Amino acid sequence: MKVFVIEFHDDDPKKCTSRKMLRFKKAISTNRPKGIVLNPYAKEIISKNDINNAIKGGITIIDSSWNKSDNNFYEKHMFRNSRRLPFLLAGNPVNYAKPMMLSSIEAVFAALYILGFKDDAAELLALYKWMETFVSLNSELLDTYSGKDENDIREVEREVIERIMGEPRQ
């Protein structure tokens, strides 16, 4: 599965996981979105319904610092095939166990896994020791989301958020 990165160069280069994916040839730099675009503010959730678009065009990650990007930033970068990930916990050292504050590599791993490209996702594990932490924090959720359509994922996500955080997500 091809993974593309649109870089904004606004974060710490030493901590930038997409740059490491690029260095290790696990992603390709681009200026234009291709295939499925991962956007944390998208309305639609990535699901098995997106497999064909991902196969044809790949997955694009928008690499921008959480500290410098907000809803307005991502609204400007909302594309036709923008998708968000369902509820997951970050495993990275900067945002450890924070809901939905994933690094680029965690987001790509989750997208690949949910779409059923588990071998491609597994190739990313070796880039950071803490990726195993991300997987262990989310293994049950990732397995539950994998291969499901958007409505099923949305229902599971709603139940998880109500159970963990006590508040439903729309």
DSSP file (Angstrom, degrees, kcal/mol; ACC not computed):
  #  RESIDUE AA STRUCTURE BP1 BP2  ACC     N-H-->O    O-->H-N    N-H-->O    O-->H-N    TCO  KAPPA ALPHA  PHI   PSI    X-CA   Y-CA   Z-CA
    1    1 A M              0   0    0      0, 0.0     2,-0.3     0, 0.0    54,-0.1   0.000 360.0 360.0 360.0 130.3    0.0    0.0    0.0
    2    2 A K        -     0   0    0     52,-0.3    57,-2.2    53,-0.2     2,-0.4  -0.619 360.0-162.8 -80.6 135.7    1.4    3.4   -1.0
    3    3 A V  E     -a   59   0A   0     -2,-0.3    25,-2.4    55,-0.2     2,-0.3  -0.979   5.4-165.1-119.2 129.9    1.6    6.0    1.8
    4    4 A F  E     -ab  60  28A   0     55,-3.5    57,-2.8    -2,-0.4     2,-0.4  -0.857   4.6-153.9-115.9 150.4    2.0    9.7    1.0
    5    5 A V  E     -ab  61  29A   0     23,-2.3    25,-2.5    -2,-0.3     2,-0.7  -0.987   7.4-160.7-127.1 126.0    2.9   12.6    3.2
    6    6 A I  E     -a   62   0A   0     55,-2.6    57,-2.8    -2,-0.4     2,-0.3  -0.931  27.2-153.7 -98.8 112.1    2.1   16.2    2.7
    7    7 A E  E     +a   63   0A   0     -2,-0.7    57,-0.1    23,-0.5    55,-0.0  -0.697  29.2 177.5 -95.2 138.0    4.7   18.0    4.9
    8    8 A F        -     0   0    0     55,-1.6    -1,-0.1    -2,-0.3    56,-0.1   0.420  34.0-140.5-110.7  -4.5    4.2   21.4    6.5
    9    9 A H        +     0   0    0     54,-0.3    55,-0.1     1,-0.1    -2,-0.1   0.838  62.6 124.6  50.6  41.8    7.6   21.4    8.3
   10   10 A D        +     0   0    0     53,-0.3     2,-0.2     2,-0.1    -1,-0.1   0.196  53.2  69.2-116.4  16.9    6.1   22.9   11.4
   11   11 A D  S    S-     0   0    0     52,-0.1     5,-0.1    56,-0.0    52,-0.0  -0.758  98.7 -69.7-126.6 176.4    7.2   20.4   14.0
   12   12 A D    >>  -     0   0    0     -2,-0.2     3,-1.4     1,-0.2     4,-0.9  -0.516  39.4-148.2 -67.2 116.5   10.4   19.2   15.7
   13   13 A P  T 34 S+     0   0    0      0, 0.0     3,-0.2     0, 0.0    -1,-0.2   0.792  96.0  58.3 -59.9 -27.6   12.3   17.3   13.0
   14   14 A K  T 34 S+     0   0    0      1,-0.2    -2,-0.1     5,-0.0     6,-0.0   0.773 114.4  36.4 -72.3 -24.7   13.8   15.0   15.6
   15   15 A K  T <4 S+     0   0    0     -3,-1.4     2,-0.7     4,-0.0    -1,-0.2   0.443  85.9 118.6-104.7  -2.3   10.3   13.9   16.7
   16   16 A C     X  -     0   0    0     -4,-0.9     4,-1.2    -3,-0.2     3,-0.1  -0.535  42.1-170.8 -74.6 109.0    8.6   13.9   13.3
   17   17 A T  H  > S+     0   0    0     -2,-0.7     4,-2.0     1,-0.2    -1,-0.2   0.803  82.5  58.0 -73.0 -28.7    7.4   10.4   12.6
   18   18 A S  H  > S+     0   0    0      2,-0.2     4,-2.4     1,-0.2    -1,-0.2   0.885 103.0  54.1 -69.6 -34.9    6.4   11.1    9.0
   19   19 A R  H  > S+     0   0    0      1,-0.2     4,-2.7     2,-0.2    -1,-0.2   0.888 108.0  50.1 -63.6 -36.9   10.0   12.2    8.2
   20   20 A K  H  X S+     0   0    0     -4,-1.2     4,-2.2     2,-0.2    -1,-0.2   0.902 108.5  52.0 -68.1 -38.9   11.2    8.9    9.6
   21   21 A M  H  <>S+     0   0    0     -4,-2.0     5,-3.3     1,-0.2     6,-0.9   0.907 111.8  47.8 -60.9 -40.0    8.7    7.0    7.4
   22   22 A L  H ><5S+     0   0    0     -4,-2.4     3,-1.6     4,-0.2    -2,-0.2   0.928 110.2  51.2 -65.0 -45.6   10.1    9.0    4.4
   23   23 A R  H 3<5S+     0   0    0     -4,-2.7    -2,-0.2     1,-0.3    -1,-0.2   0.867 112.6  45.8 -60.1 -38.0   13.7    8.3    5.3
   24   24 A F  T 3<5S-     0   0    0     -4,-2.2    -1,-0.3    -5,-0.1    -2,-0.2   0.222 116.2-113.8 -93.2  15.1   13.0    4.6    5.6
   25   25 A K  T < 5S+     0   0    0     -3,-1.6    -3,-0.2     2,-0.1    -2,-0.1   0.804  83.2 122.5  60.4  32.7   11.1    4.5    2.3
   26   26 A K  S   <S+     0   0    0     -5,-3.3     2,-0.3    -6,-0.2    -4,-0.2   0.446  77.3  26.4 -97.6  -4.4    7.8    3.7    4.1
   27   27 A A  S    S-     0   0    0     -6,-0.9     2,-0.4    -5,-0.2   -23,-0.2  -0.969  71.3-133.3-152.3 163.1    6.2    6.8    2.6
   28   28 A I  E     -b    4   0A   0    -25,-2.4   -23,-2.3    -2,-0.3     2,-0.2  -0.977  24.9-122.4-123.7 132.4    6.5    9.1   -0.4
   29   29 A S  E     +b    5   0A   0     -2,-0.4     2,-0.3   -25,-0.2   -23,-0.2  -0.496  39.2 168.3 -73.3 142.4    6.5   12.9   -0.1
   30   30 A T        -     0   0    0    -25,-2.5   -23,-0.5    -2,-0.2     4,-0.0  -0.970  39.9-149.1-148.8 161.1    3.8   14.7   -2.2
   31   31 A N  S    S+     0   0    0     -2,-0.3   -25,-0.1   -25,-0.1    -1,-0.1   0.524  86.1  57.3-104.2 -13.0    2.2   18.1   -2.6
   32   32 A R  S    S-     0   0    0    -27,-0.1     2,-0.1     0, 0.0    -1,-0.1  -0.918  89.0-108.3-122.4 144.3   -1.2   16.8   -3.5
   33   33 A P        -     0   0    0      0, 0.0     2,-0.4     0, 0.0     4,-0.1  -0.437  35.5-169.8 -69.5 143.0   -3.6   14.5   -1.7
   34   34 A K        -     0   0    0      2,-0.2    26,-0.2    -2,-0.1   -30,-0.2  -0.987  48.6 -26.9-133.0 143.4   -3.9   11.0   -3.2
   35   35 A G  S    S+     0   0    0     -2,-0.4     2,-0.4    24,-0.1    24,-0.2  -0.261 121.7   7.1  59.7-134.4   -6.3    8.3   -2.3
   36   36 A I  E    S-c   59   0A   0     22,-2.4    24,-3.7    17,-0.1     2,-0.6  -0.700  71.8-151.3 -83.6 128.8   -7.7    8.4    1.3
   37   37 A V  E     -cd  60  82A   0     44,-2.1    46,-3.0    -2,-0.4     2,-0.6  -0.905  10.0-138.5-105.5 118.1   -6.6   11.5    3.2
   38   38 A L  E     +cd  61  83A   0     22,-3.0    24,-0.8    -2,-0.6    46,-0.2  -0.647  33.4 164.1 -78.1 120.9   -6.3   11.1    6.9
   39   39 A N    >   -     0   0    0     44,-3.0     3,-2.0    -2,-0.6    -2,-0.0  -0.963  34.8-147.2-141.1 116.5   -7.8   14.2    8.6
   40   40 A P  T 3  S+     0   0    0      0, 0.0    44,-0.1     0, 0.0    -1,-0.1   0.642 100.0  50.1 -63.8 -13.0   -8.7   14.1   12.3
   41   41 A Y  T 3  S+     0   0    0     42,-0.1    43,-0.1    29,-0.1    37,-0.0   0.320  80.9 122.1-106.6   6.9  -11.6   16.5   11.7
   42   42 A A    <   -     0   0    0     -3,-2.0    41,-0.1    41,-0.1    42,-0.1  -0.333  60.3-138.7 -65.7 151.5  -13.2   14.7    8.8
   43   43 A K  S    S+     0   0    0     39,-0.1     2,-0.2    40,-0.1    -1,-0.1   0.879  82.4  71.4 -77.8 -40.4  -16.8   13.6    9.3
   44   44 A E  S    S-     0   0    0     38,-0.4    40,-2.8     1,-0.0     2,-0.4  -0.540  76.7-136.4 -84.2 144.9  -16.4   10.2    7.7
   45   45 A I  B     -e   84   0B   0     38,-0.2    40,-0.2    -2,-0.2   105,-0.1  -0.792  26.8-106.2 -98.9 138.8  -14.5    7.4    9.5
   46   46 A I        +     0   0    0     38,-2.7     2,-0.3    -2,-0.4    -1,-0.1  -0.390  57.4 150.1 -61.5 138.3  -12.1    5.2    7.6
   47   47 A S    >   -     0   0    0     -2,-0.1     3,-2.3   100,-0.1   102,-0.2  -0.900  64.1 -73.8-157.1-178.8  -13.6    1.7    7.1
   48   48 A K  G >  S+     0   0    0    100,-2.5     3,-1.5     1,-0.3     4,-0.3   0.750 119.9  73.3 -60.0 -22.0  -13.7   -1.3    4.8
   49   49 A N  G 3  S+     0   0    0     99,-0.3    -1,-0.3     1,-0.3     4,-0.3   0.687  93.4  55.6 -63.8 -16.9  -15.8    0.9    2.4
   50   50 A D  G <> S+     0   0    0     -3,-2.3     4,-2.3     1,-0.2    -1,-0.3   0.394  75.7 100.1 -96.5   1.7  -12.5    2.8    1.6
   51   51 A I  H <> S+     0   0    0     -3,-1.5     4,-2.7     1,-0.2     5,-0.2   0.914  81.6  48.9 -58.2 -47.5  -10.5   -0.2    0.6
   52   52 A N  H  > S+     0   0    0     -4,-0.3     4,-2.5    -3,-0.2    -1,-0.2   0.912 112.0  48.5 -62.5 -42.5  -10.8    0.3   -3.2
   53   53 A N  H  > S+     0   0    0     -4,-0.3     4,-2.8     1,-0.2     5,-0.4   0.890 112.9  49.1 -63.1 -38.2   -9.9    4.0   -3.0
   54   54 A A  H  X S+     0   0    0     -4,-2.3     4,-2.4     3,-0.2   -52,-0.3   0.906 111.0  49.1 -67.6 -41.1   -6.9    3.1   -0.9
   55   55 A I  H  < S+     0   0    0     -4,-2.7    -2,-0.2    -5,-0.2    -1,-0.2   0.925 117.7  41.2 -63.5 -43.9   -5.8    0.4   -3.3
   56   56 A K  H  < S+     0   0    0     -4,-2.5    -2,-0.2    -5,-0.2    -1,-0.2   0.912 136.5  11.6 -70.1 -43.2   -6.1    2.8   -6.3
   57   57 A G  H  < S-     0   0    0     -4,-2.8    -3,-0.2     1,-0.3    -2,-0.2   0.549  93.8-134.7-118.7  -9.5   -4.7    5.9   -4.7
   58   58 A G     <  -     0   0    0     -4,-2.4   -22,-2.4    -5,-0.4     2,-0.4  -0.435  36.8 -61.1  86.8-164.9   -3.0    5.0   -1.4
   59   59 A I  E     -ac   3  36A   0    -57,-2.2   -55,-3.5   -24,-0.2     2,-0.5  -0.988  43.0-156.5-125.7 132.4   -3.2    6.8    1.9
   60   60 A T  E     -ac   4  37A   0    -24,-3.7   -22,-3.0    -2,-0.4     2,-0.4  -0.929   2.9-161.5-112.4 133.3   -2.2   10.4    2.4
   61   61 A I  E     -ac   5  38A   0    -57,-2.8   -55,-2.6    -2,-0.5     2,-0.8  -0.926  15.0-139.5-109.5 135.9   -1.2   11.8    5.8
   62   62 A I  E     -a    6   0A   0    -24,-0.8     2,-1.0    -2,-0.4   -55,-0.2  -0.859  20.7-151.1 -92.9 110.8   -1.2   15.6    6.5
   63   63 A D  E     +a    7   0A   0    -57,-2.8   -55,-1.6    -2,-0.8     2,-0.3  -0.731  38.6 134.8 -92.5 103.6    1.9   16.1    8.6
   64   64 A S        -     0   0    0     -2,-1.0     5,-0.1   -57,-0.1     2,-0.1  -0.993  58.5 -96.0-145.9 147.0    1.5   19.1   10.8
   65   65 A S    >>  -     0   0    0     -2,-0.3     3,-0.9     1,-0.1     4,-0.9  -0.366  22.3-137.0 -64.1 136.6    2.2   19.7   14.5
   66   66 A W  T 34 S+     0   0    0      1,-0.2     3,-0.4     2,-0.2    -1,-0.1   0.850 106.4  57.7 -58.9 -33.8   -0.8   19.2   16.8
   67   67 A N  T 34 S+     0   0    0      1,-0.2    -1,-0.2     3,-0.0    -2,-0.1   0.722 114.5  35.2 -71.3 -20.8    0.3   22.5   18.6
   68   68 A K  T <4 S+     0   0    0     -3,-0.9     2,-0.4   -58,-0.0    -1,-0.2   0.398 108.0  73.8-113.7   0.8    0.1   24.5   15.4
   69   69 A S     <  +     0   0    0     -4,-0.9     2,-0.2    -3,-0.4    -5,-0.0  -0.951  52.5 162.7-120.9 134.7   -2.9   22.8   13.7
   70   70 A D     >  -     0   0    0     -2,-0.4     4,-2.2    -3,-0.0     5,-0.2  -0.683  58.6 -73.1-132.5-170.9   -6.5   23.2   14.7
   71   71 A N  H  > S+     0   0    0      1,-0.2     4,-2.5    -2,-0.2     5,-0.2   0.878 129.6  54.9 -55.8 -40.1   -9.9   22.6   13.2
   72   72 A N  H  > S+     0   0    0      2,-0.2     4,-1.7     1,-0.2    -1,-0.2   0.908 106.7  51.0 -61.8 -42.2   -9.5   25.7   10.9
   73   73 A F  H  > S+     0   0    0      1,-0.2     4,-0.7    -3,-0.2     3,-0.2   0.949 114.7  42.3 -58.6 -49.8   -6.2   24.3    9.6
   74   74 A Y  H  < S+     0   0    0     -4,-2.2     3,-0.4     1,-0.2    -1,-0.2   0.805 106.8  61.4 -72.2 -28.4   -7.8   20.9    8.8
   75   75 A E  H >< S+     0   0    0     -4,-2.5     3,-1.2    -5,-0.2    -1,-0.2   0.894 103.1  52.1 -60.9 -38.2  -11.0   22.5    7.4
   76   76 A K  H 3< S+     0   0    0     -4,-1.7    -1,-0.2     1,-0.3    -2,-0.2   0.736 112.0  47.3 -67.6 -21.9   -8.8   24.1    4.8
   77   77 A H  T 3< S+     0   0    0     -4,-0.7     2,-0.7    -3,-0.4    -1,-0.3  -0.121  78.0 131.4-113.0  34.7   -7.3   20.7    4.0
   78   78 A M    <   -     0   0    0     -3,-1.2     2,-0.2     4,-0.1    -3,-0.1  -0.802  36.0-175.7 -89.7 118.3  -10.7   18.8    3.8
   79   79 A F    >   -     0   0    0     -2,-0.7     3,-2.1   -42,-0.1   -42,-0.1  -0.665  40.8 -98.2-113.4 167.8  -10.6   16.8    0.6
   80   80 A R  T 3  S+     0   0    0      1,-0.3    -1,-0.1    -2,-0.2   -44,-0.1   0.869 124.3  38.8 -52.4 -43.2  -13.2   14.6   -1.1
   81   81 A N  T 3  S+     0   0    0    -46,-0.2   -44,-2.1     2,-0.1    -1,-0.3  -0.059  83.1 144.6-102.5  32.8  -11.7   11.4    0.4
   82   82 A S  E <   +d   37   0A   0     -3,-2.1   -38,-0.4   -46,-0.2     2,-0.3  -0.537  22.9 176.4 -71.3 134.4  -10.9   12.8    3.8
   83   83 A R  E     -d   38   0A   0    -46,-3.0   -44,-3.0    -2,-0.3     2,-0.3  -0.987  19.0-147.4-137.4 146.8  -11.4   10.3    6.6
   84   84 A R  B     -e   45   0B   0    -40,-2.8   -38,-2.7    -2,-0.3   -46,-0.0  -0.740  24.0-113.7-106.1 163.0  -10.8   10.3   10.3
   85   85 A L        -     0   0    0     -2,-0.3     3,-0.1   -40,-0.2   -38,-0.1  -0.629  32.5-112.2 -88.2 153.2   -9.7    7.4   12.4
   86   86 A P        -     0   0    0      0, 0.0    14,-0.1     0, 0.0    -1,-0.1  -0.217  62.0 -50.3 -73.5 176.8  -12.1    6.0   15.1
   87   87 A F  S    S+     0   0    0     12,-0.1     2,-0.3    54,-0.0    73,-0.0  -0.250  73.9 152.8 -53.9 122.6  -11.3    6.4   18.8
   88   88 A L        -     0   0    0     -3,-0.1    12,-3.0    10,-0.1     2,-0.4  -0.966  39.6-120.5-146.4 158.1   -7.8    5.3   19.6
   89   89 A L  B     -F   99   0C   0     -2,-0.3     2,-0.1    10,-0.2    48,-0.1  -0.848  29.8-115.4-102.9 138.2   -5.2    6.1   22.3
   90   90 A A        -     0   0    0      8,-2.2     7,-3.3    -2,-0.4    12,-0.1  -0.435  22.4-172.2 -68.6 143.2   -1.8    7.5   21.4
   91   91 A G        +     0   0    0      5,-0.2     5,-0.2     6,-0.1    43,-0.1   0.403  51.0 110.0-111.5  -4.2    1.2    5.3   22.3
   92   92 A N  S    S-     0   0    0      3,-0.1     4,-0.4     1,-0.1     3,-0.2  -0.382  78.3-117.6 -74.7 153.2    3.8    7.9   21.5
   93   93 A P  S    S+     0   0    0      0, 0.0     3,-0.3     0, 0.0    -1,-0.1   0.765 109.5  55.4 -63.6 -26.8    5.8    9.5   24.3
   94   94 A V  S    S+     0   0    0      1,-0.2    -4,-0.0     0, 0.0    -2,-0.0   0.910 126.3  16.9 -73.8 -42.3    4.6   13.0   23.6
   95   95 A N  S >  S+     0   0    0     -3,-0.2     3,-2.6     6,-0.1    -5,-0.4  -0.055  85.1 178.8-120.9  30.9    0.8   12.3   23.9
   96   96 A Y  T 3  S-     0   0    0     -4,-0.4    -5,-0.2    -3,-0.3     6,-0.0  -0.051  70.8  -6.9 -46.6 126.0    0.9    8.9   25.6
   97   97 A A  T 3  S+     0   0    0     -7,-3.3    -1,-0.3     1,-0.2    -6,-0.1   0.521  94.2 138.6  65.8  10.2   -2.6    7.6   26.3
   98   98 A K    X   -     0   0    0     -3,-2.6    -8,-2.2     3,-0.2     3,-1.1  -0.711  60.5-110.2 -82.0 132.9   -4.3   10.7   25.1
   99   99 A P  B 3  S-F   89   0C   0      0, 0.0   -10,-0.2     0, 0.0    -1,-0.1  -0.419  90.3  -7.9 -65.0 132.4   -7.4   10.0   22.9
  100  100 A M  T 3  S+     0   0    0    -12,-3.0     2,-0.4    -2,-0.2   -11,-0.1   0.579  94.4 119.1  64.1  14.6   -7.0   10.8   19.3
  101  101 A M    <   +     0   0    0     -3,-1.1    -3,-0.2   -13,-0.2    -1,-0.1  -0.395  43.7 162.6-103.6  53.9   -3.7   12.6   19.6
  102  102 A L        -     0   0    0     -2,-0.4     2,-0.1   -12,-0.1   -12,-0.1  -0.386  38.1-124.1 -78.3 148.9   -1.9   10.1   17.3
  103  103 A S     >  -     0   0    0     -2,-0.1     4,-2.4     1,-0.1     5,-0.2  -0.360  37.2-100.0 -75.2 168.8    1.4   10.7   15.6
  104  104 A S  H  > S+     0   0    0      1,-0.2     4,-2.5     2,-0.2     5,-0.2   0.911 124.0  50.3 -59.0 -43.4    1.6   10.4   11.8
  105  105 A I  H  > S+     0   0    0      1,-0.2     4,-2.5     2,-0.2    -1,-0.2   0.876 110.1  50.0 -67.1 -36.1    3.0    6.9   12.0
  106  106 A E  H  > S+     0   0    0      2,-0.2     4,-2.7     1,-0.2    -1,-0.2   0.914 111.0  49.9 -65.7 -41.6    0.3    5.7   14.5
  107  107 A A  H  X S+     0   0    0     -4,-2.4     4,-2.5     2,-0.2    -2,-0.2   0.917 112.7  46.1 -63.3 -43.9   -2.4    7.1   12.2
  108  108 A V  H  X S+     0   0    0     -4,-2.5     4,-2.7     2,-0.2     5,-0.3   0.934 112.4  51.0 -65.0 -45.2   -1.0    5.4    9.2
  109  109 A F  H  X S+     0   0    0     -4,-2.5     4,-2.6     1,-0.2    -2,-0.2   0.949 112.6  46.5 -55.2 -50.4   -0.6    2.1   11.1
  110  110 A A  H  X S+     0   0    0     -4,-2.7     4,-2.9     1,-0.2     5,-0.2   0.911 112.1  50.0 -61.3 -44.3   -4.2    2.3   12.3
  111  111 A A  H  X S+     0   0    0     -4,-2.5     4,-2.2     1,-0.2     6,-0.2   0.939 113.0  46.2 -60.8 -47.4   -5.5    3.1    8.8
  112  112 A L  H  X>S+     0   0    0     -4,-2.7     5,-2.7     1,-0.2     4,-0.6   0.922 114.6  47.9 -60.4 -44.5   -3.7    0.2    7.2
  113  113 A Y  H ><5S+     0   0    0     -4,-2.6     3,-1.1    -5,-0.3    -2,-0.2   0.933 111.5  48.8 -63.8 -47.6   -4.8   -2.2   10.0
  114  114 A I  H 3<5S+     0   0    0     -4,-2.9    33,-2.0     1,-0.3    -1,-0.2   0.870 110.3  52.2 -62.0 -37.2   -8.4   -1.1    9.8
  115  115 A L  H 3<5S-     0   0    0     -4,-2.2    -1,-0.3    -5,-0.2    -2,-0.2   0.591 122.9-106.7 -75.3  -9.7   -8.4   -1.5    6.0
  116  116 A G  T <<5S+     0   0    0     -3,-1.1     2,-1.3    -4,-0.6     3,-0.3   0.507  84.1 125.2  98.5   5.4   -7.0   -5.0    6.4
  117  117 A F     >< +     0   0    0     -5,-2.7     4,-2.1    -6,-0.2     5,-0.1  -0.469  24.8 152.3 -93.4  62.9   -3.4   -4.3    5.2
  118  118 A K  H  >  +     0   0    0     -2,-1.3     4,-2.4     1,-0.2    -1,-0.2   0.808  66.0  54.6 -69.1 -32.1   -2.0   -5.7    8.4
  119  119 A D  H  > S+     0   0    0     -3,-0.3     4,-1.2     2,-0.2    -1,-0.2   0.913 109.7  48.0 -67.2 -41.2    1.3   -6.8    6.9
  120  120 A D  H  4 S+     0   0    0      1,-0.2     4,-0.4     2,-0.2     3,-0.4   0.908 112.3  49.8 -63.4 -41.4    1.9   -3.3    5.6
  121  121 A A  H >< S+     0   0    0     -4,-2.1     3,-1.8     1,-0.2     4,-0.5   0.916 105.2  57.5 -62.1 -43.0    1.0   -1.9    9.0
  122  122 A A  H >< S+     0   0    0     -4,-2.4     3,-1.1     1,-0.3     4,-0.4   0.791  93.9  67.5 -61.1 -28.5    3.4   -4.4   10.7
  123  123 A E  T 3< S+     0   0    0     -4,-1.2     3,-0.4    -3,-0.4    -1,-0.3   0.741  95.5  57.5 -63.6 -21.6    6.3   -3.0    8.7
  124  124 A L  T X  S+     0   0    0     -3,-1.8     3,-1.4    -4,-0.4     4,-0.5   0.680  85.2  80.6 -82.1 -18.0    6.0    0.3   10.6
  125  125 A L  G X  S+     0   0    0     -3,-1.1     3,-0.9    -4,-0.5     6,-0.3   0.835  84.9  58.5 -59.6 -35.4    6.5   -1.3   14.0
  126  126 A A  G 3  S+     0   0    0     -4,-0.4    -1,-0.3    -3,-0.4    -2,-0.1   0.647  89.4  73.5 -72.6 -14.3   10.3   -1.4   13.7
  127  127 A L  G <  S+     0   0    0     -3,-1.4     2,-0.4     1,-0.2    -1,-0.2   0.805 108.7  20.0 -73.3 -27.8   10.7    2.3   13.2
  128  128 A Y    X   -     0   0    0     -3,-0.9     3,-1.3    -4,-0.5     4,-0.4  -0.997  63.9-142.1-142.1 135.8    9.9    3.2   16.9
  129  129 A K  T >  S+     0   0    0     -2,-0.4     3,-1.4     1,-0.3     4,-0.4   0.881 103.1  60.9 -60.5 -37.7   10.1    1.0   20.0
  130  130 A W  T 3> S+     0   0    0      1,-0.3     4,-1.9     2,-0.2     3,-0.3   0.572  80.3  83.5 -71.9  -7.1    7.0    2.7   21.3
  131  131 A M  H <> S+     0   0    0     -3,-1.3     4,-2.3    -6,-0.3    -1,-0.3   0.854  86.3  58.1 -62.2 -32.1    4.9    1.5   18.4
  132  132 A E  H <> S+     0   0    0     -3,-1.4     4,-2.7    -4,-0.4    -1,-0.2   0.873 103.3  53.1 -62.4 -35.8    4.5   -1.7   20.3
  133  133 A T  H  > S+     0   0    0     -4,-0.4     4,-2.5    -3,-0.3    -2,-0.2   0.922 107.2  50.9 -64.2 -44.1    2.9    0.4   23.1
  134  134 A F  H  X S+     0   0    0     -4,-1.9     4,-1.5     1,-0.2    -2,-0.2   0.929 112.2  47.2 -57.5 -45.8    0.5    1.9   20.6
  135  135 A V  H  X S+     0   0    0     -4,-2.3     4,-1.5     1,-0.2     3,-0.2   0.923 112.1  48.7 -64.4 -44.5   -0.5   -1.6   19.4
  136  136 A S  H  < S+     0   0    0     -4,-2.7     4,-0.3     1,-0.2    -1,-0.2   0.879 111.2  50.5 -66.8 -35.5   -0.9   -2.9   23.0
  137  137 A L  H  < S+     0   0    0     -4,-2.5    -1,-0.2     1,-0.2    -2,-0.2   0.827 126.8  24.8 -65.5 -30.6   -3.0    0.0   24.0
  138  138 A N  H  X S+     0   0    0     -4,-1.5     4,-3.3    -3,-0.2     5,-0.3   0.322  83.9 110.7-120.1   6.2   -5.3   -0.4   21.0
  139  139 A S  H  X S+     0   0    0     -4,-1.5     4,-2.4     1,-0.2     5,-0.2   0.888  83.9  46.5 -57.7 -43.1   -5.1   -4.0   19.9
  140  140 A E  H  > S+     0   0    0     -4,-0.3     4,-2.0     2,-0.2    -1,-0.2   0.928 116.3  45.1 -65.2 -43.9   -8.7   -4.9   20.9
  141  141 A L  H  > S+     0   0    0      2,-0.2     4,-3.0     1,-0.2     5,-0.3   0.930 112.3  51.1 -64.9 -45.5  -10.1   -1.8   19.3
  142  142 A L  H  X S+     0   0    0     -4,-3.3     4,-2.1     1,-0.2    -2,-0.2   0.913 111.7  47.7 -59.6 -42.9   -8.0   -2.2   16.1
  143  143 A D  H  < S+     0   0    0     -4,-2.4    -1,-0.2    -5,-0.3    -2,-0.2   0.889 113.3  49.0 -64.4 -38.2   -9.2   -5.8   15.8
  144  144 A T  H  < S+     0   0    0     -4,-2.0    -2,-0.2    -5,-0.2    -1,-0.2   0.913 115.0  43.1 -68.0 -42.9  -12.8   -4.7   16.4
  145  145 A Y  H >< S+     0   0    0     -4,-3.0     3,-2.0    -5,-0.1    -2,-0.2   0.823  90.7 105.4 -71.2 -31.6  -12.7   -1.9   13.8
  146  146 A S  T 3< S+     0   0    0     -4,-2.1   -31,-0.2     1,-0.3   -32,-0.2  -0.247  92.2   3.0 -59.6 128.4  -10.8   -3.9   11.2
  147  147 A G  T 3  S+     0   0    0    -33,-2.0    -1,-0.3     1,-0.3     2,-0.2   0.530 101.0 124.5  78.6   6.1  -13.0   -5.1    8.3
  148  148 A K    <   -     0   0    0     -3,-2.0  -100,-2.5   -34,-0.2   -99,-0.3  -0.649  61.1-115.8 -98.4 156.1  -16.1   -3.2    9.5
  149  149 A D     >  -     0   0    0     -2,-0.2     4,-2.3  -102,-0.2     5,-0.2  -0.366  38.0 -97.3 -81.8 171.1  -18.2   -0.7    7.6
  150  150 A E  H  > S+     0   0    0      1,-0.2     4,-2.9     2,-0.2     5,-0.2   0.872 121.0  52.9 -60.2 -41.1  -18.5    2.9    8.8
  151  151 A N  H  > S+     0   0    0      1,-0.2     4,-2.0     2,-0.2    -1,-0.2   0.909 110.8  47.1 -62.9 -41.5  -21.8    2.5   10.6
  152  152 A D  H  > S+     0   0    0      2,-0.2     4,-2.3    -3,-0.2    -1,-0.2   0.913 113.7  48.0 -65.1 -42.2  -20.5   -0.5   12.6
  153  153 A I  H  X S+     0   0    0     -4,-2.3     4,-3.0     1,-0.2    -2,-0.2   0.916 110.0  52.6 -64.2 -42.7  -17.3    1.4   13.5
  154  154 A R  H  X S+     0   0    0     -4,-2.9     4,-2.3    -5,-0.2    -1,-0.2   0.891 110.1  48.8 -60.3 -39.9  -19.2    4.5   14.5
  155  155 A E  H  X S+     0   0    0     -4,-2.0     4,-2.2     2,-0.2    -1,-0.2   0.926 112.6  46.7 -67.0 -45.2  -21.4    2.3   16.8
  156  156 A V  H  X S+     0   0    0     -4,-2.3     4,-2.6     1,-0.2    -2,-0.2   0.931 112.7  51.0 -61.1 -45.3  -18.4    0.7   18.5
  157  157 A E  H  X S+     0   0    0     -4,-3.0     4,-2.7     1,-0.2     5,-0.2   0.914 108.6  51.3 -58.9 -44.5  -16.7    4.0   18.8
  158  158 A R  H  X S+     0   0    0     -4,-2.3     4,-2.4     1,-0.2    -1,-0.2   0.924 111.6  47.1 -59.5 -45.6  -19.8    5.5   20.5
  159  159 A E  H  X S+     0   0    0     -4,-2.2     4,-2.3     2,-0.2    -1,-0.2   0.907 112.6  49.4 -63.1 -42.7  -19.9    2.6   23.0
  160  160 A V  H  X S+     0   0    0     -4,-2.6     4,-3.1     2,-0.2     5,-0.4   0.930 112.1  47.4 -63.6 -46.2  -16.2    2.9   23.8
  161  161 A I  H  X>S+     0   0    0     -4,-2.7     4,-2.5     1,-0.2     5,-1.1   0.909 112.3  49.6 -64.3 -42.0  -16.3    6.7   24.3
  162  162 A E  H  X5S+     0   0    0     -4,-2.4     4,-0.6    -5,-0.2    -1,-0.2   0.912 115.5  44.4 -61.9 -41.1  -19.4    6.3   26.6
  163  163 A R  H  <5S+     0   0    0     -4,-2.3    -2,-0.2    -5,-0.2    -1,-0.2   0.930 124.9  30.9 -69.3 -46.2  -17.6    3.6   28.6
  164  164 A I  H  <5S+     0   0    0     -4,-3.1    -3,-0.2    -5,-0.2    -2,-0.2   0.922 136.5  19.7 -81.8 -45.9  -14.2    5.3   28.9
  165  165 A M  H  <5S-     0   0    0     -4,-2.5    -3,-0.2    -5,-0.4    -2,-0.1   0.588  92.0-127.0-106.7 -12.9  -15.1    9.0   28.9
  166  166 A G  S  <<S+     0   0    0     -5,-1.1    -4,-0.2    -4,-0.6    -3,-0.1   0.663  77.4  94.6  76.7  14.9  -18.7    9.0   29.9
  167  167 A E  S    S-     0   0    0     -6,-0.9    -2,-0.2    -9,-0.1    -1,-0.2  -0.993  70.5-124.4-142.0 134.5  -19.8   11.1   26.9
  168  168 A P        -     0   0    0      0, 0.0     2,-0.4     0, 0.0   -10,-0.1  -0.414  18.9-140.5 -74.3 151.4  -21.1   10.2   23.5
  169  169 A R              0   0    0     -2,-0.1    -7,-0.1     1,-0.1    -8,-0.1  -0.927 360.0 360.0-110.4 136.8  -19.4   11.4   20.3
  170  170 A Q              0   0    0     -2,-0.4    -1,-0.1   -12,-0.0   -12,-0.0   0.463 360.0 360.0 -77.7 360.0  -21.6   12.5   17.4
